[in-house]
Amino acid sequence: MMRICAQISPKIPGFPDPPPKTHRSPPKFTGETLYRLLSHLRRCSSSPSSLLQFHAKLFKSRFSNNPFLLTRLAHAYLFFKDLAPAMKILFNFPQRAPAFLWNEKIKAFSRNGLFTESIHLFCLMVARGVRPNEFTFTFVLPACAGARRVDEGRRVHESIERLVMESNLFVATALTDMYGKCGQIDTAREVLDRLPHRGTAAFNAMISGYALCGKYDGAMSTFEQMQKSGLQYDEMTVASLLRACCSVGALQRGRWIHEHLIRNHFDTNMHLGSSLINMYARCGSIHESQRVFNGMRKSYFLDCNYMRVWNAWACKRCRVSV
């Protein structure tokens, strides 16, 4: 298909012309050429048809096998959820490609919901003798979490231990998040406790894991530990705490968090406002949920259908509880 597209695609101004068939010397890939091609790629990324034209011209040019350009092209296809050409590009990379190319493939599949393929690529990377680095693990562990494949996650953990990377903050945070999402909350806690220096993201992963498992006390105690460490909470921290309140119907604690947000001027945040509406509705306080919604509606012009859904859900919940 790409050969046909290459024949019919119009000339893109400034794109290097293909070399004559008799030309056999390697192309001179200068920084200026790379910048020009990347600029064209950004402009052509506005629509799938423009992207296809760029791909066709690249296919005919002397730079058709450049891994850096092909990686950027694959990500552009993935932006439009066009998986077939992206997968073809990524899988056509040489098997002895450097680690950063494997990382790009693993990341591309993981972030587009192709978790099994991402895990398979990691296994293939190790089998080919390519040494993973910290970026590899931060890309493959979310795939294990997304697929809820805790056994594969443990095998990745073993690789991390062999490479003595467990104390790396980014890797440990990804491990904590993976174990928490897979329901292995005690193992997640062990990973966090072994960290010599913990950041906000690591605590967030732990709090989120507790919230997902319905462990309200664990989420709150971890939040208190985070505050004692002098770390500032962020949007993700609060959203996870509110989710923990939902799991046990902790309305009073949810109100305390809401008051804390108002004092610190976080109450106008769109995402946190949605979490507050969710928390109040799930805890049975429809009037407070409605009040938060009305305040957000003035700021964001929200659709009343959103609130109607929660009202219907809450009424059904009340009928069931009665």
Sequence and secondary structure as in RCSB ss.txt:
>XXXX:A:sequence
MMRICAQISPKIPGFPDPPPKTHRSPPKFTGETLYRLLSHLRRCSSSPSSLLQFHAKLFKSRFSNNPFLLTRLAH
AYLFFKDLAPAMKILFNFPQRAPAFLWNEKIKAFSRNGLFTESIHLFCLMVARGVRPNEFTFTFVLPACAGARRV
DEGRRVHESIERLVMESNLFVATALTDMYGKCGQIDTAREVLDRLPHRGTAAFNAMISGYALCGKYDGAMSTFEQ
MQKSGLQYDEMTVASLLRACCSVGALQRGRWIHEHLIRNHFDTNMHLGSSLINMYARCGSIHESQRVFNGMRKSY
FLDCNYMRVWNAWACKRCRVSV
>XXXX:A:secstr
 HHHHHHH    TT      TT  S     HHHHHHHHHHHHHHTTSHHHHHHHHHHHHHSTTTT HHHHHHHHH
HHHHTT HHHHHHHHHTS TT  HHHHHHHHHHHHHTT HHHHHHHHHHHHHTT    HHHHHHHHHHHHHTT H
HHHHHHHHHHHHTT TT HHHHHHHHHHHHHTT HHHHHHHHHH SS  HHHHHHHHHHHHHTT HHHHHHHHHH
HHHTT    HHHHHHHHHHHHHHT HHHHHHHHHHHHHTT TT HHHHHHHHHHHHHTT HHHHHHHHHHHHHHH
   HHHHHHHHHHHHHHHHHH 
